[in-house]
Amino acid sequence: MAEFKLNKFKYEHIFSYVVEVDPNMFFQKLPNKQTRITGNITGGKVWGPKINGKILPMGADWSVLHPHGVVDVDCRAMIETDDGAHINMFYTGRIDLGSEEAAVDYANGKLPPIMGTQPIHILDTDDPRYEWVNRVSCFCIGRVDFTGDPISIQYDVYAFRALLTDED
C-alpha cells in the first residue's frame, strides 16, 4: 500500500463583508424537535482585495436548529460590486451552540449576544470581469452580533485550492 501524506493547499483572503439581518426573525417548529429560524437580509457592505461593493436587501438565512444545539446555516445573498456586477452568494455551515439548554433558549428567541460561525461559500456570476469567482471554493470565519438592530454578521472570505506540487 502506498504511503499517503497530508495534502497541501493555498488560501487567500478575497473579501470581507457585513450582512445586516432584520431582528424580527421567524421561528417555526419542525418535526423532530427542530426549529427553522428565518432572517431576512436588509443590506450590508463588502470590502477587500478582490471584491468591493454592497449586499443588496434581498435574500435570507433559513437556518435549522437541532435539539442538541447545532444550527445548520442555509443562506443566500447578492453582492453588487462597486463597478456594477452582481455576484450570487450561497453559504452553508454549522454553528455549535454548545448544549441542549442553549438550543432551547435559541429556539425561544433568547439569542446569545455574540457567536462564531465558519460557513463554506459558493459564488457565481455571469459578469466576465468576475468570472473567476465561478472557479473558487471558499471558507469563511464569521462573527454574529445579535446586540444591534439590525443584527450584524461579519465574515472574512478566503478562496482555497489544492496544491499538486510544492511549487504550485
C-alpha positions as CSV (number, residue, x, y, z in Angstrom):
1,M,0.0,0.0,0.0
2,A,1.3,3.5,-0.9
3,E,2.2,5.9,1.9
4,F,0.0,9.0,1.9
5,K,0.9,12.4,3.2
6,L,-1.3,15.3,4.1
7,N,-2.4,17.3,1.0
8,K,-1.1,20.8,0.7
9,F,-3.2,23.8,-0.1
10,K,-3.1,27.5,-0.6
11,Y,-5.6,30.1,0.5
12,E,-6.0,33.8,0.1
13,H,-8.3,36.5,1.6
14,I,-10.6,37.7,-1.3
15,F,-13.0,39.9,0.6
16,S,-14.8,40.6,3.9
17,Y,-18.4,41.7,4.4
18,V,-21.0,42.6,6.9
19,V,-24.5,41.4,6.2
20,E,-27.4,43.0,8.1
21,V,-30.4,40.9,9.1
22,D,-33.8,42.1,10.3
23,P,-34.0,41.2,14.1
24,N,-37.7,40.2,13.6
25,M,-36.9,36.7,12.6
26,F,-39.4,33.9,12.0
27,F,-39.2,30.9,14.4
28,Q,-41.1,27.8,13.1
29,K,-41.3,24.4,14.9
30,L,-40.4,21.5,12.7
31,P,-40.6,17.7,13.1
32,N,-38.0,16.0,15.3
33,K,-38.0,19.0,17.7
34,Q,-36.2,21.1,15.1
35,T,-36.7,24.9,14.7
36,R,-36.4,26.8,11.5
37,I,-35.1,30.4,12.0
38,T,-35.5,32.6,9.0
39,G,-33.8,36.0,9.0
40,N,-34.3,38.5,6.1
41,I,-31.2,40.3,4.8
42,T,-31.7,44.1,4.8
43,G,-28.3,45.1,3.3
44,G,-24.6,45.2,4.0
45,K,-21.1,46.2,2.8
46,V,-18.3,44.3,1.0
47,W,-14.7,45.2,1.0
48,G,-11.3,43.6,0.3
49,P,-8.5,43.0,-2.1
50,K,-10.7,41.4,-4.9
51,I,-14.3,42.4,-4.4
52,N,-15.8,45.7,-3.1
53,G,-19.5,46.8,-3.0
54,K,-22.6,46.1,-1.1
55,I,-25.0,43.4,-0.1
56,L,-28.4,44.0,-1.7
57,P,-31.5,44.0,0.6
58,M,-32.7,40.6,-0.7
59,G,-32.1,37.0,0.4
60,A,-32.3,35.4,3.8
61,D,-30.9,32.8,6.1
62,W,-33.1,29.7,6.5
63,S,-31.2,28.0,9.4
64,V,-32.4,24.8,11.1
65,L,-31.7,24.4,14.8
66,H,-31.3,20.9,16.1
67,P,-32.3,20.0,19.7
68,H,-28.7,19.0,20.6
69,G,-27.5,22.6,19.9
70,V,-26.2,22.6,16.4
71,V,-27.5,25.2,13.9
72,D,-27.3,24.3,10.1
73,V,-26.9,27.6,8.2
74,D,-28.5,27.9,4.7
75,C,-28.1,31.4,3.4
76,R,-28.5,33.1,0.0
77,A,-27.4,36.7,-0.7
78,M,-26.5,39.0,-3.6
79,I,-23.4,41.2,-3.9
80,E,-23.5,44.3,-6.1
81,T,-19.9,45.3,-6.8
82,D,-18.8,49.0,-7.0
83,D,-18.4,48.5,-10.7
84,G,-22.0,47.2,-11.2
85,A,-21.5,43.4,-11.3
86,H,-23.9,41.0,-9.5
87,I,-22.4,38.0,-7.6
88,N,-24.7,35.4,-6.1
89,M,-23.5,34.1,-2.8
90,F,-24.7,30.8,-1.2
91,Y,-23.4,29.5,2.0
92,T,-23.9,26.7,4.4
93,G,-22.2,25.6,7.6
94,R,-22.7,24.8,11.2
95,I,-22.8,26.7,14.4
96,D,-22.4,24.8,17.7
97,L,-24.4,26.4,20.5
98,G,-22.7,24.0,22.9
99,S,-25.7,22.4,24.7
100,E,-29.3,21.3,24.6
101,E,-30.1,24.1,27.1
102,A,-28.6,26.7,24.7
103,A,-30.7,25.2,21.9
104,V,-33.9,25.6,23.9
105,D,-33.1,29.3,24.6
106,Y,-32.2,29.8,20.9
107,A,-35.5,28.2,19.7
108,N,-37.4,30.5,22.1
109,G,-35.7,33.7,20.7
110,K,-33.2,34.1,23.6
111,L,-30.1,34.6,21.4
112,P,-26.5,34.9,22.7
113,P,-25.1,38.3,22.3
114,I,-22.2,37.1,20.1
115,M,-21.4,33.8,18.5
116,G,-18.9,32.4,15.9
117,T,-19.6,30.8,12.6
118,Q,-17.5,29.2,9.9
119,P,-19.5,28.5,6.7
120,I,-18.5,27.4,3.2
121,H,-19.3,29.9,0.5
122,I,-20.1,29.3,-3.2
123,L,-20.1,32.4,-5.5
124,D,-21.3,32.7,-9.1
125,T,-21.9,35.4,-11.6
126,D,-22.4,35.9,-15.3
127,D,-20.2,39.1,-15.4
128,P,-17.0,38.3,-17.3
129,R,-15.0,40.7,-15.1
130,Y,-15.6,38.4,-12.1
131,E,-15.8,35.0,-13.9
132,W,-13.0,33.8,-11.7
133,V,-15.5,33.5,-8.7
134,N,-17.2,30.7,-10.6
135,R,-14.0,28.7,-10.2
136,V,-13.1,29.1,-6.5
137,S,-14.1,27.3,-3.3
138,C,-14.3,29.5,-0.2
139,F,-14.3,29.1,3.5
140,C,-15.2,31.9,5.9
141,I,-14.7,32.9,9.5
142,G,-17.5,34.9,10.9
143,R,-19.0,36.6,14.0
144,V,-22.7,37.1,14.6
145,D,-23.7,40.1,16.7
146,F,-27.3,39.9,18.0
147,T,-27.0,43.0,20.2
148,G,-27.9,45.6,17.5
149,D,-30.8,46.4,15.2
150,P,-30.2,45.2,12.5
151,I,-28.4,42.0,13.5
152,S,-24.8,42.3,12.1
153,I,-22.8,39.3,10.8
154,Q,-19.3,39.9,9.7
155,Y,-17.4,37.4,7.5
156,D,-13.8,37.1,6.2
157,V,-13.9,35.1,3.0
158,Y,-10.9,33.0,1.8
159,A,-10.5,31.2,-1.5
160,F,-8.6,27.9,-1.2
161,R,-7.2,25.3,-3.6
162,A,-5.2,22.1,-3.5
163,L,-1.5,22.3,-4.4
164,L,-0.3,19.5,-6.7
165,T,3.4,20.3,-6.3
166,D,5.5,22.2,-3.8
167,E,6.0,25.0,-6.5
168,D,2.2,25.3,-7.2
